Amino acid sequence: MAERSSAIFWVLCPKQSLHCYSSGLGAMVVTLQRVRSKGAKLYLCSLNDQIKITLKLTKMDKVFDILSDRAAFDALIS
C-alpha cells in the first residue's frame, strides 16, 4: 500500500495513445525524473498493448510503476 502522509502522486494514463516512439519514451523518462526530484511518485496506468511492449523491450517496465487502470491507482492510494 502506498504511503499517503505527505506524498504526492501523479498518474499518467495514455490509453488513447496508439504508439510510443523514442520521443514519447524520452518525455516519460524526463517526467519521471522531475516527479521524483520533487519527492513524488509517478504511476502509469491503462497502457495499451503497443506501449506495454515498448516499455518491456526497452526494460522501462522495470523503471516505471505500472498499474492496470485508474481504479487500481485509486485503490492503491486509498
Secondary structure, DSSP 8 states (H G I E B T S, - for coil): ----SS--EEEE--TT-----HHHHHHHHHHHHHHHHTT-EEEEES--HHHHHHHHHTTGGGTSEEESSHHHHHHHH-
